[in-house]
Amino acid sequence: MENYKATQRDTLFVTQELLNMEAHYQDLGFEDATDDLIRAIYGEAAKFAENVLAPLNQVGDDEGCTINDGVVTTPTGFKEAYRQYVDGGWPSMAHPVEFGGQGLPYSLATTMAEWFSGANHSWAMYPGLSQGCMETLKANGTPEQQEIYLTKLIEGSWTGTMCLTEPHCGSDLGMLKCRAEPTEDGSYKLSGTKIFISAGEHDMSDNIIHLVLARLPDAPAGTKGISLFLVPKFNVDGQGNIGDRNTVKCGSLEHKMGIKGSATCVMNFDEANGFLVGEPNRGLACMFTFMNIARIGTGMEGLSATEAAYQGALAYAKDRLQFRSMTGKKNPEGPADPIIVHPDVRRMLLTQKSLAEGKRAMAVYCMKMVDTTLYSEDEEAKKLAEAKLALLTPIVKAFLTETAQEATSYGMQIYGGHGYIKEWGMEQLARDTRICTMYEGTTGIQAIDLLARKIIGSNGELLKVFATEIKTYCADLRGQSQFNAWANSIDSHVDEWIQISTDIAQLAKTNPDEIGAASVDYLMYAGYITVGYFWLQMAVTAQQKLDEGTSETDFYRAKLMTAKFYFDRMLSRTRSLVSAINSGSENLMQMEEALFSAGK
Ligand SMILES: Cc1cc2nc3c(=O)[nH]c(=O)nc-3n(C[C@H](O)[C@H](O)[C@H](O)COP(=O)(O)OP(=O)(O)OC[C@H]3O[C@@H](n4cnc5c(N)ncnc54)[C@H](O)[C@@H]3O)c2cc1C
């Protein structure tokens, strides 16, 4: 497969031309985050992704992680790449100077995380989880915890994990059993088993800081009785010096379909020393920031895979010769034409391309909202950003990862039988990406979060905020006839989106199953409209550049043509989704459980 290339040009289009991130950073008081600095950081991040991480991608898949007596070894080169990552100052970029960070905005650090994951999904998970751990400690840790643990995480010498899942509970965390017994010195002893813990044990860092959900002895049942604890792999003294081994051990590694270079660990806590983070029984609330940011991060993994699949497939489609074009030879000197001449191959390539670029715009927009929620002093702007983020987070998580399955599957399809063969890398991409619709809350759980909590739970208010933004943009475009049809289409889709939401809320009053029956189709429907809104904006920006007389005509013409593909062929997917949504719950729920017979 073609070597992965960081999408510097397209990311700059989104950040600088579409979303005006430089002005956004200046407004938020990040005076150093100038266009020059942004470009310099992108340049270095691209080199790291392309030259250090991408060459290790297949190595990680071939070797996987190994365990010997509880000690986990990562694939060849992973540890050294992590050292380079730390030496490059990457872990500390978006953290406060007072804890040793570089004080740059969140979105600047996370935008290029797309490239790290695109180059090597497995490797990128180790620092990705650490970032979540840092955000949680930043928001909820005591000053002492921040001084001792957060500074080391930001420095990169220690890494972090999130320990939620147990053998009997994944989505339904209310059932978790891991116990935390208070001790006389104010700390806790944690006992229980956590499964599927990414980066739970490895050889990259000097210490591993586990953030663990557990129950206090007197905790109420369900989610209201869950607390959050910090459990270090090695005990640490009051000055941050590493001491003896804590009684938390990796029991085994999971053997899994993909992301083989990422250690997925069964973690056994045997009266391990731990410290409460935040208030007792408020563990899930403490993880709120982390979970939202992690969901956008997982959505980004879907974007990374979509882009990587497109890059590989495009190179192959230009190189592979099969048959002649139906409209006459395009490669008369050769024995056949490259497969990119065939309409069906173009259908698959443009599906990948329109999804990758549309999803990139949507993801960066969400990161811009995260910045506003974190740093803005304008309360009104903050409230609006929080509302949009609450609505869009489940869509980003699930839509970006679900459509990545299609994009990576097309990656294999464009390679024909060679896509199924390991050496080309396409099947690895499809296997690695498969997990993204499952961890950090499955698509089903995201869809219920969107429809039940965000839409119905807010009486449609969250949707109204985003709908107002979209409808205002479409109304402002009315004078530009070139884009009228697309603007009208997005505008009427938004009206329909509001109407469908109202209809489901009404039906759910008498039958709550109507929510679950509609939810995933509803989320995908919302995703296609949202990406359509960003394609409309990208088309308008591209046309402006062409009108101004840019020297990059190919880049902007390609944007306009990809927008046309999206509006002609992708947005229409909303029609079948509406039909499924409107069909209601009966076709799903009428069959008695006993009639679901298998193998008869
Ligand atoms: C490689 C890997 C890495 C992971 N990393 C971590 C990690 O670092 N830390 C961590 O804590 N966990 C981690 N996980 C666990 C992951 O987050 C869970 O697997 C996930 O949350 C789903 O839980 P589950 O597997 O128990 O599925 P279940 O909760 O049993 O769900 C099974 C199916 O039922 C559906 N379902 C359940 N309830 C409902 C409902 N109410 N409505 C509709 N559908 C429903 C789900 O959508 C799903 O399709 C990881 C998992 C894997 C495989």
The ligand as a Tripos MOL2 file, in Angstrom:
@<TRIPOS>MOLECULE
LIG
   53    58     1     0     0
SMALL
NO_CHARGES

@<TRIPOS>ATOM
      1 C1         -9.8330   -3.5530   21.7720 C.3       1 LIG1
      2 C2        -10.6670   -2.9870   22.8900 C.ar      1 LIG1
      3 C3        -10.1770   -1.9610   23.6580 C.ar      1 LIG1
      4 C4        -10.9280   -1.4600   24.7340 C.ar      1 LIG1
      5 N1        -10.3900   -0.5040   25.5640 N.ar      1 LIG1
      6 C5        -11.0290   -0.2100   26.7370 C.ar      1 LIG1
      7 C6        -10.3930    0.5980   27.7390 C.ar      1 LIG1
      8 O1         -9.2740    1.0870   27.5530 O.2       1 LIG1
      9 N2        -11.0520    0.8070   28.9060 N.ar      1 LIG1
     10 C7        -12.2800    0.2700   29.1460 C.ar      1 LIG1
     11 O2        -12.8100    0.4770   30.2300 O.2       1 LIG1
     12 N3        -12.9180   -0.4790   28.2120 N.ar      1 LIG1
     13 C8        -12.3210   -0.7320   27.0250 C.ar      1 LIG1
     14 N4        -12.9310   -1.5250   26.0820 N.ar      1 LIG1
     15 C9        -14.2800   -2.0090   26.3370 C.3       1 LIG1
     16 C10       -15.3290   -1.3310   25.4680 C.3       1 LIG1
     17 O3        -15.4740    0.0080   25.8120 O.3       1 LIG1
     18 C11       -16.6250   -2.1490   25.5920 C.3       1 LIG1
     19 O4        -16.3950   -3.3680   24.9150 O.3       1 LIG1
     20 C12       -17.8220   -1.4160   25.0520 C.3       1 LIG1
     21 O5        -18.1480   -0.3500   25.8970 O.3       1 LIG1
     22 C13       -19.0560   -2.3180   24.8970 C.3       1 LIG1
     23 O6        -19.3000   -3.0560   26.0570 O.3       1 LIG1
     24 P1        -19.5070   -4.6400   25.9410 P.3       1 LIG1
     25 O7        -18.4000   -5.1790   25.1260 O.co2     1 LIG1
     26 O8        -19.6760   -5.1810   27.2930 O.co2     1 LIG1
     27 O9        -20.8370   -4.8150   25.1160 O.3       1 LIG1
     28 P2        -22.3420   -4.8440   25.7260 P.3       1 LIG1
     29 O10       -22.5430   -3.6760   26.6130 O.co2     1 LIG1
     30 O11       -22.6050   -6.1830   26.2670 O.co2     1 LIG1
     31 O12       -23.1870   -4.6410   24.4030 O.3       1 LIG1
     32 C14       -23.4360   -5.7080   23.4590 C.3       1 LIG1
     33 C15       -24.3410   -5.1830   22.3460 C.3       1 LIG1
     34 O13       -25.6060   -4.7990   22.9060 O.3       1 LIG1
     35 C16       -25.9230   -3.4750   22.5320 C.3       1 LIG1
     36 N5        -26.6490   -2.8290   23.6260 N.ar      1 LIG1
     37 C17       -26.4050   -2.8960   24.9530 C.ar      1 LIG1
     38 N6        -27.2990   -2.1450   25.6310 N.ar      1 LIG1
     39 C18       -28.1240   -1.6000   24.7210 C.ar      1 LIG1
     40 C19       -29.2380   -0.7230   24.7800 C.ar      1 LIG1
     41 N7        -29.6940   -0.2440   25.9310 N.pl3     1 LIG1
     42 N8        -29.8300   -0.3620   23.6350 N.ar      1 LIG1
     43 C20       -29.3770   -0.8050   22.4530 C.ar      1 LIG1
     44 N9        -28.3160   -1.6330   22.3240 N.ar      1 LIG1
     45 C21       -27.7040   -2.0290   23.4370 C.ar      1 LIG1
     46 C22       -24.5880   -2.7870   22.2520 C.3       1 LIG1
     47 O14       -24.7400   -1.6950   21.3850 O.3       1 LIG1
     48 C23       -23.8150   -3.9480   21.6320 C.3       1 LIG1
     49 O15       -24.1130   -4.0140   20.2710 O.3       1 LIG1
     50 C24       -12.2220   -1.9910   24.9870 C.ar      1 LIG1
     51 C25       -12.7280   -3.0090   24.1710 C.ar      1 LIG1
     52 C26       -11.9590   -3.5290   23.1540 C.ar      1 LIG1
     53 C27       -12.5080   -4.6830   22.3530 C.3       1 LIG1
@<TRIPOS>BOND
     1     1     2 1
     2     2     3 ar
     3     2    52 ar
     4     3     4 ar
     5     4     5 ar
     6     4    50 ar
     7     5     6 ar
     8     6     7 ar
     9     6    13 1
    10     7     8 2
    11     7     9 ar
    12     9    10 ar
    13    10    11 2
    14    10    12 ar
    15    12    13 ar
    16    13    14 ar
    17    14    15 1
    18    14    50 ar
    19    15    16 1
    20    16    17 1
    21    16    18 1
    22    18    19 1
    23    18    20 1
    24    20    21 1
    25    20    22 1
    26    22    23 1
    27    23    24 1
    28    24    25 2
    29    24    26 1
    30    24    27 1
    31    27    28 1
    32    28    29 2
    33    28    30 1
    34    28    31 1
    35    31    32 1
    36    32    33 1
    37    33    34 1
    38    33    48 1
    39    34    35 1
    40    35    36 1
    41    35    46 1
    42    36    37 ar
    43    36    45 ar
    44    37    38 ar
    45    38    39 ar
    46    39    40 ar
    47    39    45 ar
    48    40    41 1
    49    40    42 ar
    50    42    43 ar
    51    43    44 ar
    52    44    45 ar
    53    46    47 1
    54    46    48 1
    55    48    49 1
    56    50    51 ar
    57    51    52 ar
    58    52    53 1
@<TRIPOS>SUBSTRUCTURE
     1 LIG1         1 GROUP 0 **** ****
